[in-house]
Amino acid sequence: MSAQESCLSLIKYFLFVFNLFFFVLGSLIFCFGIWILIDKASFVSFVGEGAGAVREGLQTW
């Protein structure tokens, strides 16, 4: 295996790992968004007492 093939293989695996990371992160953000749309009260109680800005933002939308 040449150095160029090794480098391409490494790049392929890095690309896979980063794509997987961003897919999981995007899925989490999407799930939190759906949760907020469905049940705003439980989200505000989850965030806590200092959620005045969150509460105002949710009422705006």
PyMOL Python script that loads the backbone (N, CA, C, O; Angstrom):
from pymol import cmd

cmd.read_pdbstr("""\
ATOM      1  N   MET A   1       0.853  -1.167   0.000  1.00  0.00           N
ATOM      2  CA  MET A   1       0.000   0.000   0.000  1.00  0.00           C
ATOM      3  C   MET A   1       0.904   1.236   0.000  1.00  0.00           C
ATOM      4  O   MET A   1       1.817   1.350   0.817  1.00  0.00           O
ATOM      5  N   SER A   2       0.642   2.135  -0.905  1.00  0.00           N
ATOM      6  CA  SER A   2       1.481   3.330  -1.008  1.00  0.00           C
ATOM      7  C   SER A   2       1.025   4.390  -0.011  1.00  0.00           C
ATOM      8  O   SER A   2      -0.025   4.266   0.618  1.00  0.00           O
ATOM      9  N   ALA A   3       1.825   5.413   0.113  1.00  0.00           N
ATOM     10  CA  ALA A   3       1.507   6.500   1.041  1.00  0.00           C
ATOM     11  C   ALA A   3       0.244   7.238   0.606  1.00  0.00           C
ATOM     12  O   ALA A   3      -0.546   7.670   1.445  1.00  0.00           O
ATOM     13  N   GLN A   4       0.056   7.381  -0.692  1.00  0.00           N
ATOM     14  CA  GLN A   4      -1.126   8.080  -1.195  1.00  0.00           C
ATOM     15  C   GLN A   4      -2.396   7.282  -0.884  1.00  0.00           C
ATOM     16  O   GLN A   4      -3.406   7.867  -0.495  1.00  0.00           O
ATOM     17  N   GLU A   5      -2.359   5.977  -1.046  1.00  0.00           N
ATOM     18  CA  GLU A   5      -3.514   5.142  -0.725  1.00  0.00           C
ATOM     19  C   GLU A   5      -3.821   5.180   0.766  1.00  0.00           C
ATOM     20  O   GLU A   5      -4.986   5.193   1.164  1.00  0.00           O
ATOM     21  N   SER A   6      -2.778   5.197   1.592  1.00  0.00           N
ATOM     22  CA  SER A   6      -2.982   5.280   3.039  1.00  0.00           C
ATOM     23  C   SER A   6      -3.629   6.601   3.418  1.00  0.00           C
ATOM     24  O   SER A   6      -4.521   6.646   4.265  1.00  0.00           O
ATOM     25  N   CYS A   7      -3.177   7.670   2.789  1.00  0.00           N
ATOM     26  CA  CYS A   7      -3.729   8.991   3.069  1.00  0.00           C
ATOM     27  C   CYS A   7      -5.199   9.062   2.651  1.00  0.00           C
ATOM     28  O   CYS A   7      -6.027   9.604   3.383  1.00  0.00           O
ATOM     29  N   LEU A   8      -5.517   8.524   1.495  1.00  0.00           N
ATOM     30  CA  LEU A   8      -6.904   8.524   1.029  1.00  0.00           C
ATOM     31  C   LEU A   8      -7.798   7.687   1.936  1.00  0.00           C
ATOM     32  O   LEU A   8      -8.946   8.049   2.192  1.00  0.00           O
ATOM     33  N   SER A   9      -7.273   6.580   2.416  1.00  0.00           N
ATOM     34  CA  SER A   9      -8.035   5.745   3.339  1.00  0.00           C
ATOM     35  C   SER A   9      -8.292   6.482   4.648  1.00  0.00           C
ATOM     36  O   SER A   9      -9.394   6.418   5.194  1.00  0.00           O
ATOM     37  N   LEU A  10      -7.289   7.174   5.144  1.00  0.00           N
ATOM     38  CA  LEU A  10      -7.443   7.946   6.375  1.00  0.00           C
ATOM     39  C   LEU A  10      -8.463   9.062   6.192  1.00  0.00           C
ATOM     40  O   LEU A  10      -9.296   9.292   7.069  1.00  0.00           O
ATOM     41  N   ILE A  11      -8.404   9.746   5.075  1.00  0.00           N
ATOM     42  CA  ILE A  11      -9.362  10.816   4.788  1.00  0.00           C
ATOM     43  C   ILE A  11     -10.778  10.257   4.703  1.00  0.00           C
ATOM     44  O   ILE A  11     -11.724  10.884   5.177  1.00  0.00           O
ATOM     45  N   LYS A  12     -10.925   9.086   4.103  1.00  0.00           N
ATOM     46  CA  LYS A  12     -12.238   8.456   3.987  1.00  0.00           C
ATOM     47  C   LYS A  12     -12.826   8.178   5.372  1.00  0.00           C
ATOM     48  O   LYS A  12     -14.005   8.439   5.608  1.00  0.00           O
ATOM     49  N   TYR A  13     -12.015   7.655   6.278  1.00  0.00           N
ATOM     50  CA  TYR A  13     -12.512   7.352   7.618  1.00  0.00           C
ATOM     51  C   TYR A  13     -12.789   8.616   8.426  1.00  0.00           C
ATOM     52  O   TYR A  13     -13.761   8.659   9.180  1.00  0.00           O
ATOM     53  N   PHE A  14     -11.956   9.643   8.284  1.00  0.00           N
ATOM     54  CA  PHE A  14     -12.237  10.916   8.947  1.00  0.00           C
ATOM     55  C   PHE A  14     -13.547  11.510   8.445  1.00  0.00           C
ATOM     56  O   PHE A  14     -14.340  12.017   9.239  1.00  0.00           O
ATOM     57  N   LEU A  15     -13.780  11.455   7.155  1.00  0.00           N
ATOM     58  CA  LEU A  15     -15.015  11.964   6.583  1.00  0.00           C
ATOM     59  C   LEU A  15     -16.216  11.200   7.126  1.00  0.00           C
ATOM     60  O   LEU A  15     -17.241  11.801   7.448  1.00  0.00           O
ATOM     61  N   PHE A  16     -16.096   9.893   7.229  1.00  0.00           N
ATOM     62  CA  PHE A  16     -17.177   9.084   7.785  1.00  0.00           C
ATOM     63  C   PHE A  16     -17.460   9.465   9.234  1.00  0.00           C
ATOM     64  O   PHE A  16     -18.621   9.620   9.615  1.00  0.00           O
ATOM     65  N   VAL A  17     -16.418   9.618  10.045  1.00  0.00           N
ATOM     66  CA  VAL A  17     -16.591   9.950  11.460  1.00  0.00           C
ATOM     67  C   VAL A  17     -17.232  11.322  11.611  1.00  0.00           C
ATOM     68  O   VAL A  17     -18.152  11.483  12.414  1.00  0.00           O
ATOM     69  N   PHE A  18     -16.767  12.310  10.857  1.00  0.00           N
ATOM     70  CA  PHE A  18     -17.345  13.647  10.960  1.00  0.00           C
ATOM     71  C   PHE A  18     -18.790  13.667  10.468  1.00  0.00           C
ATOM     72  O   PHE A  18     -19.633  14.332  11.070  1.00  0.00           O
ATOM     73  N   ASN A  19     -19.088  12.958   9.396  1.00  0.00           N
ATOM     74  CA  ASN A  19     -20.471  12.885   8.927  1.00  0.00           C
ATOM     75  C   ASN A  19     -21.367  12.219   9.961  1.00  0.00           C
ATOM     76  O   ASN A  19     -22.489  12.668  10.191  1.00  0.00           O
ATOM     77  N   LEU A  20     -20.884  11.161  10.578  1.00  0.00           N
ATOM     78  CA  LEU A  20     -21.658  10.492  11.621  1.00  0.00           C
ATOM     79  C   LEU A  20     -21.888  11.420  12.808  1.00  0.00           C
ATOM     80  O   LEU A  20     -22.992  11.475  13.350  1.00  0.00           O
ATOM     81  N   PHE A  21     -20.849  12.150  13.213  1.00  0.00           N
ATOM     82  CA  PHE A  21     -20.965  13.092  14.322  1.00  0.00           C
ATOM     83  C   PHE A  21     -22.021  14.156  14.029  1.00  0.00           C
ATOM     84  O   PHE A  21     -22.880  14.423  14.869  1.00  0.00           O
ATOM     85  N   PHE A  22     -21.965  14.761  12.847  1.00  0.00           N
ATOM     86  CA  PHE A  22     -22.922  15.811  12.512  1.00  0.00           C
ATOM     87  C   PHE A  22     -24.323  15.257  12.297  1.00  0.00           C
ATOM     88  O   PHE A  22     -25.301  15.958  12.555  1.00  0.00           O
ATOM     89  N   PHE A  23     -24.445  14.031  11.836  1.00  0.00           N
ATOM     90  CA  PHE A  23     -25.754  13.408  11.711  1.00  0.00           C
ATOM     91  C   PHE A  23     -26.386  13.203  13.087  1.00  0.00           C
ATOM     92  O   PHE A  23     -27.563  13.507  13.285  1.00  0.00           O
ATOM     93  N   VAL A  24     -25.613  12.693  14.026  1.00  0.00           N
ATOM     94  CA  VAL A  24     -26.126  12.471  15.383  1.00  0.00           C
ATOM     95  C   VAL A  24     -26.479  13.803  16.034  1.00  0.00           C
ATOM     96  O   VAL A  24     -27.531  13.925  16.661  1.00  0.00           O
ATOM     97  N   LEU A  25     -25.615  14.794  15.893  1.00  0.00           N
ATOM     98  CA  LEU A  25     -25.882  16.112  16.464  1.00  0.00           C
ATOM     99  C   LEU A  25     -27.134  16.732  15.849  1.00  0.00           C
ATOM    100  O   LEU A  25     -27.968  17.281  16.570  1.00  0.00           O
ATOM    101  N   GLY A  26     -27.274  16.654  14.547  1.00  0.00           N
ATOM    102  CA  GLY A  26     -28.463  17.176  13.880  1.00  0.00           C
ATOM    103  C   GLY A  26     -29.723  16.443  14.296  1.00  0.00           C
ATOM    104  O   GLY A  26     -30.776  17.061  14.450  1.00  0.00           O
ATOM    105  N   SER A  27     -29.630  15.140  14.480  1.00  0.00           N
ATOM    106  CA  SER A  27     -30.783  14.361  14.935  1.00  0.00           C
ATOM    107  C   SER A  27     -31.205  14.769  16.339  1.00  0.00           C
ATOM    108  O   SER A  27     -32.397  14.859  16.632  1.00  0.00           O
ATOM    109  N   LEU A  28     -30.230  15.017  17.206  1.00  0.00           N
ATOM    110  CA  LEU A  28     -30.560  15.470  18.558  1.00  0.00           C
ATOM    111  C   LEU A  28     -31.248  16.827  18.539  1.00  0.00           C
ATOM    112  O   LEU A  28     -32.239  17.030  19.241  1.00  0.00           O
ATOM    113  N   ILE A  29     -30.737  17.752  17.747  1.00  0.00           N
ATOM    114  CA  ILE A  29     -31.357  19.074  17.647  1.00  0.00           C
ATOM    115  C   ILE A  29     -32.770  18.954  17.081  1.00  0.00           C
ATOM    116  O   ILE A  29     -33.686  19.628  17.552  1.00  0.00           O
ATOM    117  N   PHE A  30     -32.948  18.109  16.083  1.00  0.00           N
ATOM    118  CA  PHE A  30     -34.270  17.887  15.503  1.00  0.00           C
ATOM    119  C   PHE A  30     -35.234  17.321  16.544  1.00  0.00           C
ATOM    120  O   PHE A  30     -36.378  17.766  16.638  1.00  0.00           O
ATOM    121  N   CYS A  31     -34.777  16.341  17.324  1.00  0.00           N
ATOM    122  CA  CYS A  31     -35.627  15.734  18.356  1.00  0.00           C
ATOM    123  C   CYS A  31     -35.997  16.736  19.439  1.00  0.00           C
ATOM    124  O   CYS A  31     -37.137  16.752  19.903  1.00  0.00           O
ATOM    125  N   PHE A  32     -35.044  17.578  19.850  1.00  0.00           N
ATOM    126  CA  PHE A  32     -35.371  18.615  20.823  1.00  0.00           C
ATOM    127  C   PHE A  32     -36.403  19.584  20.258  1.00  0.00           C
ATOM    128  O   PHE A  32     -37.298  20.019  20.983  1.00  0.00           O
ATOM    129  N   GLY A  33     -36.294  19.925  18.994  1.00  0.00           N
ATOM    130  CA  GLY A  33     -37.270  20.811  18.367  1.00  0.00           C
ATOM    131  C   GLY A  33     -38.660  20.207  18.346  1.00  0.00           C
ATOM    132  O   GLY A  33     -39.639  20.896  18.633  1.00  0.00           O
ATOM    133  N   ILE A  34     -38.760  18.931  18.011  1.00  0.00           N
ATOM    134  CA  ILE A  34     -40.059  18.252  18.020  1.00  0.00           C
ATOM    135  C   ILE A  34     -40.618  18.196  19.435  1.00  0.00           C
ATOM    136  O   ILE A  34     -41.813  18.405  19.641  1.00  0.00           O
ATOM    137  N   TRP A  35     -39.756  17.915  20.411  1.00  0.00           N
ATOM    138  CA  TRP A  35     -40.187  17.866  21.804  1.00  0.00           C
ATOM    139  C   TRP A  35     -40.736  19.217  22.242  1.00  0.00           C
ATOM    140  O   TRP A  35     -41.764  19.277  22.917  1.00  0.00           O
ATOM    141  N   ILE A  36     -40.064  20.300  21.866  1.00  0.00           N
ATOM    142  CA  ILE A  36     -40.524  21.637  22.233  1.00  0.00           C
ATOM    143  C   ILE A  36     -41.868  21.930  21.583  1.00  0.00           C
ATOM    144  O   ILE A  36     -42.748  22.503  22.226  1.00  0.00           O
ATOM    145  N   LEU A  37     -42.044  21.552  20.330  1.00  0.00           N
ATOM    146  CA  LEU A  37     -43.313  21.806  19.652  1.00  0.00           C
ATOM    147  C   LEU A  37     -44.458  21.017  20.271  1.00  0.00           C
ATOM    148  O   LEU A  37     -45.583  21.512  20.343  1.00  0.00           O
ATOM    149  N   ILE A  38     -44.185  19.806  20.716  1.00  0.00           N
ATOM    150  CA  ILE A  38     -45.245  18.950  21.239  1.00  0.00           C
ATOM    151  C   ILE A  38     -45.586  19.292  22.688  1.00  0.00           C
ATOM    152  O   ILE A  38     -46.763  19.385  23.037  1.00  0.00           O
ATOM    153  N   ASP A  39     -44.578  19.480  23.530  1.00  0.00           N
ATOM    154  CA  ASP A  39     -44.829  19.648  24.964  1.00  0.00           C
ATOM    155  C   ASP A  39     -43.948  20.758  25.530  1.00  0.00           C
ATOM    156  O   ASP A  39     -42.889  20.494  26.099  1.00  0.00           O
ATOM    157  N   LYS A  40     -44.395  22.003  25.366  1.00  0.00           N
ATOM    158  CA  LYS A  40     -43.597  23.147  25.803  1.00  0.00           C
ATOM    159  C   LYS A  40     -43.444  23.203  27.320  1.00  0.00           C
ATOM    160  O   LYS A  40     -42.390  23.595  27.821  1.00  0.00           O
ATOM    161  N   ALA A  41     -44.479  22.819  28.050  1.00  0.00           N
ATOM    162  CA  ALA A  41     -44.444  22.926  29.510  1.00  0.00           C
ATOM    163  C   ALA A  41     -43.369  22.023  30.118  1.00  0.00           C
ATOM    164  O   ALA A  41     -42.648  22.448  31.021  1.00  0.00           O
ATOM    165  N   SER A  42     -43.253  20.802  29.643  1.00  0.00           N
ATOM    166  CA  SER A  42     -42.242  19.908  30.219  1.00  0.00           C
ATOM    167  C   SER A  42     -40.834  20.362  29.856  1.00  0.00           C
ATOM    168  O   SER A  42     -39.896  20.160  30.628  1.00  0.00           O
ATOM    169  N   PHE A  43     -40.682  20.979  28.678  1.00  0.00           N
ATOM    170  CA  PHE A  43     -39.365  21.499  28.309  1.00  0.00           C
ATOM    171  C   PHE A  43     -38.974  22.649  29.224  1.00  0.00           C
ATOM    172  O   PHE A  43     -37.827  22.720  29.665  1.00  0.00           O
ATOM    173  N   VAL A  44     -39.905  23.549  29.516  1.00  0.00           N
ATOM    174  CA  VAL A  44     -39.612  24.680  30.397  1.00  0.00           C
ATOM    175  C   VAL A  44     -39.298  24.176  31.798  1.00  0.00           C
ATOM    176  O   VAL A  44     -38.397  24.707  32.447  1.00  0.00           O
ATOM    177  N   SER A  45     -40.012  23.170  32.281  1.00  0.00           N
ATOM    178  CA  SER A  45     -39.703  22.623  33.604  1.00  0.00           C
ATOM    179  C   SER A  45     -38.360  21.902  33.594  1.00  0.00           C
ATOM    180  O   SER A  45     -37.672  21.875  34.615  1.00  0.00           O
ATOM    181  N   PHE A  46     -37.977  21.322  32.472  1.00  0.00           N
ATOM    182  CA  PHE A  46     -36.676  20.662  32.343  1.00  0.00           C
ATOM    183  C   PHE A  46     -35.546  21.680  32.390  1.00  0.00           C
ATOM    184  O   PHE A  46     -34.508  21.430  33.003  1.00  0.00           O
ATOM    185  N   VAL A  47     -35.743  22.820  31.750  1.00  0.00           N
ATOM    186  CA  VAL A  47     -34.711  23.852  31.714  1.00  0.00           C
ATOM    187  C   VAL A  47     -34.536  24.475  33.099  1.00  0.00           C
ATOM    188  O   VAL A  47     -33.414  24.783  33.498  1.00  0.00           O
ATOM    189  N   GLY A  48     -35.622  24.660  33.827  1.00  0.00           N
ATOM    190  CA  GLY A  48     -35.512  25.149  35.189  1.00  0.00           C
ATOM    191  C   GLY A  48     -36.104  26.528  35.381  1.00  0.00           C
ATOM    192  O   GLY A  48     -36.756  27.085  34.498  1.00  0.00           O
ATOM    193  N   GLU A  49     -35.854  27.061  36.568  1.00  0.00           N
ATOM    194  CA  GLU A  49     -36.426  28.348  36.945  1.00  0.00           C
ATOM    195  C   GLU A  49     -35.843  29.507  36.152  1.00  0.00           C
ATOM    196  O   GLU A  49     -36.540  30.493  35.913  1.00  0.00           O
ATOM    197  N   GLY A  50     -34.611  29.417  35.746  1.00  0.00           N
ATOM    198  CA  GLY A  50     -33.980  30.500  35.007  1.00  0.00           C
ATOM    199  C   GLY A  50     -34.339  30.486  33.538  1.00  0.00           C
ATOM    200  O   GLY A  50     -33.542  30.901  32.698  1.00  0.00           O
ATOM    201  N   ALA A  51     -35.521  30.019  33.223  1.00  0.00           N
ATOM    202  CA  ALA A  51     -35.914  29.851  31.830  1.00  0.00           C
ATOM    203  C   ALA A  51     -36.848  30.955  31.364  1.00  0.00           C
ATOM    204  O   ALA A  51     -37.695  30.719  30.503  1.00  0.00           O
ATOM    205  N   GLY A  52     -36.715  32.142  31.908  1.00  0.00           N
ATOM    206  CA  GLY A  52     -37.589  33.238  31.500  1.00  0.00           C
ATOM    207  C   GLY A  52     -37.458  33.557  30.031  1.00  0.00           C
ATOM    208  O   GLY A  52     -38.463  33.737  29.343  1.00  0.00           O
ATOM    209  N   ALA A  53     -36.241  33.629  29.541  1.00  0.00           N
ATOM    210  CA  ALA A  53     -36.024  33.926  28.125  1.00  0.00           C
ATOM    211  C   ALA A  53     -36.523  32.780  27.250  1.00  0.00           C
ATOM    212  O   ALA A  53     -37.071  33.014  26.172  1.00  0.00           O
ATOM    213  N   VAL A  54     -36.337  31.553  27.706  1.00  0.00           N
ATOM    214  CA  VAL A  54     -36.825  30.399  26.943  1.00  0.00           C
ATOM    215  C   VAL A  54     -38.339  30.428  26.892  1.00  0.00           C
ATOM    216  O   VAL A  54     -38.932  30.189  25.840  1.00  0.00           O
ATOM    217  N   ARG A  55     -38.970  30.719  28.020  1.00  0.00           N
ATOM    218  CA  ARG A  55     -40.429  30.778  28.080  1.00  0.00           C
ATOM    219  C   ARG A  55     -40.961  31.862  27.148  1.00  0.00           C
ATOM    220  O   ARG A  55     -41.934  31.640  26.427  1.00  0.00           O
ATOM    221  N   GLU A  56     -40.326  33.032  27.161  1.00  0.00           N
ATOM    222  CA  GLU A  56     -40.752  34.121  26.279  1.00  0.00           C
ATOM    223  C   GLU A  56     -40.569  33.744  24.816  1.00  0.00           C
ATOM    224  O   GLU A  56     -41.422  34.046  23.981  1.00  0.00           O
ATOM    225  N   GLY A  57     -39.471  33.093  24.510  1.00  0.00           N
ATOM    226  CA  GLY A  57     -39.231  32.668  23.137  1.00  0.00           C
ATOM    227  C   GLY A  57     -40.244  31.643  22.662  1.00  0.00           C
ATOM    228  O   GLY A  57     -40.682  31.684  21.513  1.00  0.00           O
ATOM    229  N   LEU A  58     -40.617  30.723  23.543  1.00  0.00           N
ATOM    230  CA  LEU A  58     -41.598  29.712  23.169  1.00  0.00           C
ATOM    231  C   LEU A  58     -42.976  30.318  22.979  1.00  0.00           C
ATOM    232  O   LEU A  58     -43.730  29.882  22.109  1.00  0.00           O
ATOM    233  N   GLN A  59     -43.316  31.323  23.784  1.00  0.00           N
ATOM    234  CA  GLN A  59     -44.608  31.975  23.624  1.00  0.00           C
ATOM    235  C   GLN A  59     -44.654  32.786  22.344  1.00  0.00           C
ATOM    236  O   GLN A  59     -45.714  32.937  21.738  1.00  0.00           O
ATOM    237  N   THR A  60     -43.506  33.311  21.930  1.00  0.00           N
ATOM    238  CA  THR A  60     -43.446  34.085  20.692  1.00  0.00           C
ATOM    239  C   THR A  60     -43.715  33.192  19.494  1.00  0.00           C
ATOM    240  O   THR A  60     -44.415  33.593  18.564  1.00  0.00           O
ATOM    241  N   TRP A  61     -43.170  31.992  19.507  1.00  0.00           N
ATOM    242  CA  TRP A  61     -43.334  31.099  18.364  1.00  0.00           C
ATOM    243  C   TRP A  61     -44.609  30.327  18.507  1.00  0.00           C
ATOM    244  O   TRP A  61     -44.938  29.513  17.644  1.00  0.00           O
TER     245      TRP A  61
END
""", "prot")
cmd.dss("prot")
cmd.show_as("cartoon", "prot")
cmd.util.cbc("prot")
cmd.orient("prot")
